[in-house]
Amino acid sequence: MYFEEMKHKDEGVFPNPVSFLCALKACGSTGCLKMGEEIHAEVRRLGLLAERSNHMLGNTLVDMYAKCGMMGKARNVFEELRVRDVVSWNTLIAGYTEHGHGEEALELYTKMQLENISPNVVTYICTLKSCTMIGAEEKGQEMHVELARQGLLAKNLVIGNALVDMYAKCGLLAKAHELLEKFSPQSVTSWSALIAGYAQIRETSDVCIILKEMIELGVFPNLVTFLVLLSACSHRGLVRKGQACFKLMCRDYGIIPTIEHYNCMVDLLGRAGQLEEAVEMIEKMPLNPDLRLWHTLLGACRMLGNVEISEQAFQHAVKLDETDDSAYICMYNIYADAGMQENAEKVEALRIQKEAWCKSGIGHPLLATD
């Protein structure tokens, strides 16, 4: 790291606030908490945070801890800042939001206003995400009123998308739809959020109607839209509709499916008892199957009691990750459910041995090659 090299140079080159700021940004983006803490200690020793002119350095320090998931330390630094501007508040609110602490983010949103700090676009986007996360539709509706008063909905499509997403995920689908119809231009992100809302309450017929309406308005589905559609089909067991959506995505829109789309299809086929078709799809897909895909197939095999295909999925899973306890546990349960206790005990023995081999640094014999 250049920052470390600079400190150890014999040419009288010393870090300044800008050096610390850049180094902290690097620590935050790479998750290097230990180095970030060392820089924090040096900044504290030099008394840099006590200077009001270094408020950007303080904000970056809060951001570094937040990105590393250390929200307690981020909050402590925030409370110690001599100057807390809107960037300081946004940084902490964004951190809480990203790490699933919606209540804390909303508490900060209220507190910043009590301290006469006006929210900006970033504040509203992060806070709306928190409302969505915890189902705080009343707070979200209050923000909607404020955003409309300021004219921000007409100016910023990202805020509009966040608001539609909040209403849809809180189950206020009529409000989401009404709001979406007022947007110009309209966004596929908003339409996908609305479709996801209807899919969440298992209104598949409405999902298809909304998709048709969206296309008629000249807004074309994207990867996210089709992921939502395939997921909805999977949870409702709508095999034909799911297969039709998959073909529509590839054939009519030229969208290349991701591993997530294939995972949805394998889940759909597995839930419908079509394990051979699921295996065939995996074998023909142009992507390398990941661990999640094999887990999906293993789960379907357990539900249907299919030992033969589960053994194939298990071998692939442990080949990808020899420390994958869940694959061993699932395979153990499949054998046990099938009354194959001896096989189940062998898998459990392999799991225990695997832990010992991994700790010792020796490769797993299951994966050994000649």
TIMAR-779742 format. One record per residue (C-alpha): x, y, z; residue in one letter; residue number from 1. Coordinates in Angstrom, 3 decimals. Layout:
REM residues N
X / Y / Z / A / NUM
...
This chain:
REM residues 370
0.000 / 0.000 / 0.000 / M / 1
1.439 / 3.369 / -1.064 / Y / 2
0.241 / 5.010 / 2.158 / F / 3
2.409 / 2.607 / 4.166 / E / 4
5.396 / 3.195 / 1.877 / E / 5
5.041 / 6.954 / 2.269 / M / 6
5.137 / 6.680 / 6.069 / K / 7
8.370 / 4.685 / 5.987 / H / 8
10.231 / 6.892 / 3.498 / K / 9
13.393 / 8.571 / 4.822 / D / 10
12.813 / 11.716 / 2.767 / E / 11
10.686 / 13.638 / 5.253 / G / 12
7.414 / 12.867 / 3.458 / V / 13
4.571 / 12.736 / 5.981 / F / 14
0.862 / 12.031 / 5.486 / P / 15
-1.470 / 15.042 / 5.583 / N / 16
-5.283 / 15.105 / 5.971 / P / 17
-5.729 / 14.410 / 2.240 / V / 18
-3.444 / 11.365 / 2.502 / S / 19
-5.432 / 10.016 / 5.435 / F / 20
-8.705 / 10.703 / 3.636 / L / 21
-7.632 / 8.780 / 0.507 / C / 22
-6.263 / 5.901 / 2.566 / A / 23
-9.501 / 5.646 / 4.572 / L / 24
-11.539 / 5.550 / 1.347 / K / 25
-9.369 / 2.670 / 0.145 / A / 26
-9.875 / 0.839 / 3.459 / C / 27
-13.636 / 1.277 / 3.216 / G / 28
-13.876 / 0.048 / -0.373 / S / 29
-11.686 / -3.015 / 0.325 / T / 30
-13.041 / -3.779 / 3.798 / G / 31
-9.586 / -3.431 / 5.347 / C / 32
-10.762 / -2.690 / 8.883 / L / 33
-7.435 / -3.265 / 10.639 / K / 34
-5.608 / -0.675 / 8.527 / M / 35
-8.562 / 1.706 / 8.907 / G / 36
-8.358 / 1.427 / 12.688 / E / 37
-4.625 / 2.113 / 12.585 / E / 38
-5.217 / 5.239 / 10.492 / I / 39
-7.966 / 6.311 / 12.894 / H / 40
-5.545 / 5.969 / 15.816 / A / 41
-2.964 / 8.093 / 13.974 / E / 42
-5.551 / 10.726 / 13.053 / V / 43
-6.656 / 10.863 / 16.692 / R / 44
-3.025 / 11.109 / 17.912 / R / 45
-2.420 / 14.064 / 15.604 / L / 46
-5.626 / 15.753 / 16.750 / G / 47
-6.840 / 16.206 / 13.178 / L / 48
-10.510 / 15.599 / 13.964 / L / 49
-10.475 / 18.475 / 16.438 / A / 50
-9.959 / 20.909 / 13.554 / E / 51
-13.222 / 22.072 / 11.986 / R / 52
-11.543 / 22.338 / 8.580 / S / 53
-11.041 / 18.548 / 8.548 / N / 54
-14.744 / 17.665 / 8.650 / H / 55
-14.402 / 15.708 / 5.367 / M / 56
-11.815 / 13.500 / 7.037 / L / 57
-14.289 / 12.796 / 9.843 / G / 58
-17.034 / 11.928 / 7.350 / N / 59
-14.689 / 9.541 / 5.547 / T / 60
-13.826 / 7.868 / 8.830 / L / 61
-17.540 / 7.319 / 9.544 / V / 62
-17.944 / 5.930 / 6.020 / D / 63
-14.984 / 3.553 / 6.433 / M / 64
-16.417 / 2.021 / 9.614 / Y / 65
-19.913 / 1.830 / 8.080 / A / 66
-18.645 / 0.045 / 4.955 / K / 67
-16.773 / -2.415 / 7.177 / C / 68
-20.007 / -3.122 / 9.076 / G / 69
-18.790 / -1.562 / 12.324 / M / 70
-21.837 / 0.613 / 12.910 / M / 71
-21.137 / 1.124 / 16.620 / G / 72
-17.728 / 2.627 / 15.850 / K / 73
-19.178 / 4.637 / 12.964 / A / 74
-21.765 / 6.116 / 15.351 / R / 75
-19.094 / 6.899 / 17.965 / N / 76
-16.974 / 8.805 / 15.439 / V / 77
-20.084 / 10.604 / 14.164 / F / 78
-20.985 / 11.754 / 17.690 / E / 79
-17.442 / 13.113 / 18.166 / E / 80
-17.410 / 15.202 / 14.976 / L / 81
-17.015 / 18.935 / 15.521 / R / 82
-18.958 / 19.641 / 12.316 / V / 83
-21.860 / 17.418 / 11.223 / R / 84
-23.116 / 18.429 / 7.789 / D / 85
-25.682 / 16.654 / 5.594 / V / 86
-22.925 / 14.384 / 4.243 / V / 87
-22.135 / 13.225 / 7.797 / S / 88
-25.779 / 12.353 / 8.452 / W / 89
-26.217 / 10.686 / 5.054 / N / 90
-23.127 / 8.566 / 5.552 / T / 91
-24.407 / 7.141 / 8.825 / L / 92
-27.992 / 6.754 / 7.574 / I / 93
-26.715 / 4.916 / 4.456 / A / 94
-24.597 / 2.633 / 6.645 / G / 95
-27.525 / 1.696 / 8.864 / Y / 96
-29.718 / 1.133 / 5.803 / T / 97
-27.189 / -1.081 / 4.009 / E / 98
-26.719 / -3.245 / 7.097 / H / 99
-30.437 / -3.727 / 7.735 / G / 100
-30.881 / -1.318 / 10.664 / H / 101
-33.936 / 0.503 / 9.353 / G / 102
-35.163 / 1.790 / 12.718 / E / 103
-31.824 / 3.466 / 13.464 / E / 104
-31.761 / 5.058 / 10.001 / A / 105
-35.250 / 6.537 / 10.499 / L / 106
-34.312 / 7.760 / 13.963 / E / 107
-31.353 / 9.622 / 12.466 / L / 108
-33.538 / 11.070 / 9.706 / Y / 109
-35.793 / 12.612 / 12.358 / T / 110
-32.907 / 13.754 / 14.526 / K / 111
-31.070 / 15.526 / 11.691 / M / 112
-34.132 / 17.654 / 11.018 / Q / 113
-34.410 / 18.550 / 14.704 / L / 114
-30.832 / 19.799 / 14.415 / E / 115
-31.851 / 21.962 / 11.411 / N / 116
-29.994 / 19.885 / 8.819 / I / 117
-32.120 / 19.740 / 5.667 / S / 118
-32.318 / 16.312 / 3.956 / P / 119
-31.184 / 16.075 / 0.341 / N / 120
-31.831 / 13.556 / -2.435 / V / 121
-29.404 / 11.008 / -0.943 / V / 122
-31.100 / 11.277 / 2.454 / T / 123
-34.531 / 10.629 / 0.978 / Y / 124
-33.393 / 7.654 / -1.113 / I / 125
-31.680 / 5.959 / 1.846 / C / 126
-34.551 / 6.687 / 4.232 / T / 127
-37.163 / 5.390 / 1.787 / L / 128
-35.136 / 2.172 / 1.524 / K / 129
-35.298 / 1.900 / 5.313 / S / 130
-39.076 / 2.452 / 5.252 / C / 131
-39.301 / -0.351 / 2.693 / T / 132
-37.106 / -2.621 / 4.791 / M / 133
-39.151 / -2.365 / 7.987 / I / 134
-42.575 / -1.734 / 6.453 / G / 135
-42.840 / 1.815 / 7.805 / A / 136
-45.478 / 2.930 / 5.306 / E / 137
-46.705 / 5.837 / 7.471 / E / 138
-43.244 / 7.409 / 7.537 / K / 139
-42.923 / 6.695 / 3.815 / G / 140
-46.210 / 8.466 / 3.101 / Q / 141
-45.062 / 11.464 / 5.159 / E / 142
-41.929 / 11.601 / 3.014 / M / 143
-44.081 / 11.340 / -0.129 / H / 144
-45.964 / 14.481 / 0.930 / V / 145
-42.712 / 16.321 / 1.602 / E / 146
-41.149 / 15.213 / -1.682 / L / 147
-44.211 / 16.362 / -3.608 / A / 148
-44.137 / 19.711 / -1.782 / R / 149
-40.517 / 20.237 / -2.798 / Q / 150
-41.185 / 19.140 / -6.378 / G / 151
-38.505 / 16.455 / -6.144 / L / 152
-40.682 / 13.684 / -7.593 / L / 153
-40.892 / 15.526 / -10.891 / A / 154
-37.148 / 16.157 / -10.927 / K / 155
-35.630 / 12.892 / -9.727 / N / 156
-36.646 / 9.502 / -11.124 / L / 157
-34.489 / 7.613 / -8.590 / V / 158
-36.554 / 9.036 / -5.725 / I / 159
-39.736 / 8.147 / -7.607 / G / 160
-38.507 / 4.574 / -8.083 / N / 161
-37.670 / 4.298 / -4.371 / A / 162
-41.140 / 5.539 / -3.460 / L / 163
-42.897 / 3.090 / -5.802 / V / 164
-40.747 / 0.283 / -4.376 / D / 165
-41.674 / 1.321 / -0.827 / M / 166
-45.420 / 1.331 / -1.556 / Y / 167
-45.251 / -1.958 / -3.482 / A / 168
-43.284 / -3.828 / -0.823 / K / 169
-45.506 / -2.458 / 1.944 / C / 170
-48.499 / -3.882 / 0.071 / G / 171
-49.972 / -0.500 / -0.938 / L / 172
-50.141 / -1.545 / -4.577 / L / 173
-52.884 / 0.847 / -5.664 / A / 174
-50.806 / 3.797 / -4.414 / K / 175
-47.705 / 2.436 / -6.142 / A / 176
-49.596 / 2.024 / -9.414 / H / 177
-51.195 / 5.469 / -9.168 / E / 178
-47.830 / 7.102 / -8.506 / L / 179
-46.119 / 5.217 / -11.317 / L / 180
-48.683 / 6.363 / -13.879 / E / 181
-47.721 / 9.990 / -13.161 / K / 182
-44.044 / 9.493 / -14.031 / F / 183
-42.650 / 10.882 / -17.249 / S / 184
-40.504 / 9.271 / -18.505 / P / 185
-41.457 / 5.940 / -16.974 / Q / 186
-38.805 / 3.570 / -15.696 / S / 187
-38.492 / -0.197 / -16.014 / V / 188
-37.175 / -0.123 / -12.418 / T / 189
-40.492 / 1.231 / -11.136 / S / 190
-42.545 / -1.216 / -13.187 / W / 191
-40.392 / -4.121 / -11.973 / S / 192
-40.926 / -2.974 / -8.371 / A / 193
-44.696 / -2.910 / -8.944 / L / 194
-44.634 / -6.372 / -10.523 / I / 195
-42.616 / -7.632 / -7.540 / A / 196
-45.247 / -6.196 / -5.191 / G / 197
-48.058 / -8.091 / -6.908 / Y / 198
-45.920 / -11.237 / -7.075 / A / 199
-45.283 / -10.914 / -3.328 / Q / 200
-49.009 / -11.255 / -2.597 / I / 201
-49.253 / -14.020 / -5.199 / R / 202
-51.511 / -12.140 / -7.601 / E / 203
-50.099 / -13.819 / -10.704 / T / 204
-52.923 / -12.709 / -13.003 / S / 205
-52.316 / -9.082 / -12.028 / D / 206
-48.587 / -9.559 / -12.657 / V / 207
-49.309 / -10.584 / -16.249 / C / 208
-51.717 / -7.661 / -16.741 / I / 209
-49.139 / -5.176 / -15.439 / I / 210
-46.430 / -6.659 / -17.639 / L / 211
-48.690 / -6.233 / -20.668 / K / 212
-49.526 / -2.638 / -19.662 / E / 213
-45.852 / -1.851 / -19.184 / M / 214
-44.920 / -3.154 / -22.645 / I / 215
-47.826 / -1.328 / -24.317 / E / 216
-46.489 / 1.920 / -22.826 / L / 217
-43.128 / 1.281 / -24.494 / G / 218
-41.289 / 0.251 / -21.323 / V / 219
-39.554 / -3.048 / -21.997 / F / 220
-38.694 / -5.648 / -19.335 / P / 221
-35.091 / -6.208 / -18.285 / N / 222
-33.141 / -8.818 / -16.335 / L / 223
-34.698 / -7.767 / -13.025 / V / 224
-38.236 / -7.849 / -14.428 / T / 225
-37.820 / -11.404 / -15.676 / F / 226
-36.169 / -12.487 / -12.422 / L / 227
-39.259 / -11.251 / -10.553 / V / 228
-41.565 / -13.022 / -13.017 / L / 229
-39.681 / -16.325 / -12.846 / L / 230
-39.557 / -16.172 / -9.053 / S / 231
-43.327 / -15.597 / -8.939 / A / 232
-43.914 / -18.571 / -11.261 / C / 233
-41.640 / -20.723 / -9.135 / S / 234
-43.462 / -19.971 / -5.888 / H / 235
-46.846 / -20.592 / -7.507 / R / 236
-45.725 / -23.745 / -9.330 / G / 237
-46.622 / -22.276 / -12.728 / L / 238
-44.265 / -24.351 / -14.859 / V / 239
-45.686 / -23.490 / -18.286 / R / 240
-45.820 / -19.768 / -17.550 / K / 241
-42.291 / -19.874 / -16.181 / G / 242
-40.986 / -21.666 / -19.246 / Q / 243
-42.851 / -19.211 / -21.488 / A / 244
-41.283 / -16.244 / -19.614 / C / 245
-37.827 / -17.779 / -19.961 / F / 246
-38.284 / -18.249 / -23.719 / K / 247
-39.747 / -14.744 / -24.062 / L / 248
-36.724 / -13.256 / -22.323 / M / 249
-34.231 / -15.044 / -24.575 / C / 250
-36.105 / -15.107 / -27.874 / R / 251
-38.104 / -11.868 / -28.015 / D / 252
-35.938 / -9.523 / -25.956 / Y / 253
-32.486 / -10.987 / -26.562 / G / 254
-31.724 / -10.951 / -22.839 / I / 255
-29.011 / -13.381 / -21.769 / I / 256
-30.118 / -15.171 / -18.578 / P / 257
-27.892 / -14.918 / -15.506 / T / 258
-27.210 / -17.656 / -12.977 / I / 259
-30.091 / -16.227 / -10.895 / E / 260
-32.559 / -16.835 / -13.756 / H / 261
-31.349 / -20.414 / -14.157 / Y / 262
-31.647 / -20.914 / -10.410 / N / 263
-35.291 / -19.799 / -10.585 / C / 264
-35.955 / -22.239 / -13.414 / M / 265
-34.293 / -25.141 / -11.580 / V / 266
-36.332 / -24.268 / -8.488 / D / 267
-39.521 / -24.094 / -10.596 / L / 268
-38.896 / -27.467 / -12.238 / L / 269
-37.810 / -29.032 / -8.967 / G / 270
-40.923 / -27.874 / -7.107 / R / 271
-43.017 / -29.331 / -9.941 / A / 272
-41.261 / -32.705 / -9.600 / G / 273
-39.493 / -32.395 / -12.955 / Q / 274
-35.992 / -33.194 / -11.718 / L / 275
-34.761 / -34.686 / -15.006 / E / 276
-35.726 / -31.467 / -16.807 / E / 277
-33.942 / -29.453 / -14.118 / A / 278
-30.760 / -31.496 / -14.579 / V / 279
-31.019 / -31.129 / -18.352 / E / 280
-31.310 / -27.351 / -18.001 / M / 281
-28.186 / -27.246 / -15.803 / I / 282
-26.244 / -29.405 / -18.269 / E / 283
-27.195 / -27.206 / -21.232 / K / 284
-26.745 / -23.790 / -19.610 / M / 285
-23.781 / -21.777 / -20.961 / P / 286
-22.711 / -20.741 / -17.451 / L / 287
-20.859 / -22.742 / -14.837 / N / 288
-23.338 / -23.827 / -12.133 / P / 289
-22.648 / -22.216 / -8.762 / D / 290
-23.108 / -23.617 / -5.266 / L / 291
-26.557 / -22.076 / -4.871 / R / 292
-27.789 / -23.912 / -7.974 / L / 293
-26.683 / -27.285 / -6.600 / W / 294
-28.289 / -26.435 / -3.249 / H / 295
-31.552 / -25.692 / -5.061 / T / 296
-31.394 / -29.066 / -6.812 / L / 297
-30.493 / -30.838 / -3.556 / L / 298
-33.471 / -29.227 / -1.838 / G / 299
-35.802 / -30.403 / -4.590 / A / 300
-34.318 / -33.909 / -4.409 / C / 301
-34.962 / -34.071 / -0.686 / R / 302
-38.553 / -32.905 / -1.136 / M / 303
-39.129 / -35.623 / -3.764 / L / 304
-36.940 / -38.289 / -2.176 / G / 305
-34.743 / -38.709 / -5.256 / N / 306
-31.463 / -40.276 / -4.105 / V / 307
-29.806 / -40.757 / -7.497 / E / 308
-29.943 / -37.126 / -8.653 / I / 309
-29.170 / -35.862 / -5.157 / S / 310
-25.908 / -37.822 / -5.190 / E / 311
-24.878 / -36.067 / -8.422 / Q / 312
-25.781 / -32.642 / -7.002 / A / 313
-23.919 / -33.428 / -3.773 / F / 314
-20.721 / -34.380 / -5.626 / Q / 315
-20.828 / -31.151 / -7.612 / H / 316
-21.488 / -29.059 / -4.478 / A / 317
-18.561 / -30.416 / -2.478 / V / 318
-16.319 / -30.136 / -5.507 / K / 319
-17.064 / -26.428 / -5.591 / L / 320
-16.653 / -26.004 / -1.834 / D / 321
-15.291 / -28.774 / 0.348 / E / 322
-16.267 / -26.783 / 3.457 / T / 323
-19.949 / -26.700 / 2.455 / D / 324
-21.582 / -28.169 / 5.564 / D / 325
-25.115 / -27.606 / 4.266 / S / 326
-24.540 / -29.984 / 1.334 / A / 327
-23.393 / -32.752 / 3.697 / Y / 328
-26.324 / -32.162 / 6.031 / I / 329
-28.837 / -32.202 / 3.169 / C / 330
-27.354 / -35.394 / 1.706 / M / 331
-27.369 / -37.002 / 5.158 / Y / 332
-31.072 / -36.187 / 5.514 / N / 333
-31.884 / -37.511 / 2.031 / I / 334
-30.232 / -40.850 / 2.837 / Y / 335
-31.884 / -40.952 / 6.266 / A / 336
-35.317 / -40.207 / 4.807 / D / 337
-34.792 / -43.014 / 2.294 / A / 338
-33.918 / -45.460 / 5.098 / G / 339
-30.294 / -45.650 / 3.912 / M / 340
-28.793 / -45.121 / 7.358 / Q / 341
-25.396 / -46.627 / 6.516 / E / 342
-24.949 / -44.153 / 3.645 / N / 343
-26.129 / -41.326 / 5.886 / A / 344
-23.535 / -42.196 / 8.515 / E / 345
-20.794 / -42.309 / 5.862 / K / 346
-21.705 / -38.781 / 4.732 / V / 347
-21.665 / -37.562 / 8.333 / E / 348
-18.269 / -39.201 / 8.871 / A / 349
-16.978 / -37.456 / 5.738 / L / 350
-18.300 / -34.121 / 7.036 / R / 351
-16.481 / -34.555 / 10.350 / I / 352
-13.275 / -35.678 / 8.618 / Q / 353
-13.546 / -32.763 / 6.207 / K / 354
-13.476 / -30.313 / 9.110 / E / 355
-10.319 / -31.918 / 10.460 / A / 356
-8.625 / -31.974 / 7.027 / W / 357
-9.525 / -28.339 / 6.381 / C / 358
-8.068 / -27.282 / 9.735 / K / 359
-4.881 / -29.193 / 9.017 / S / 360
-4.555 / -27.736 / 5.506 / G / 361
-4.688 / -31.139 / 3.823 / I / 362
-7.029 / -31.542 / 0.844 / G / 363
-10.276 / -33.433 / 1.138 / H / 364
-9.886 / -37.077 / -0.108 / P / 365
-13.280 / -36.863 / -1.838 / L / 366
-11.734 / -34.351 / -4.212 / L / 367
-8.366 / -36.047 / -4.611 / A / 368
-7.122 / -36.721 / -8.132 / T / 369
-4.524 / -39.170 / -9.384 / D / 370
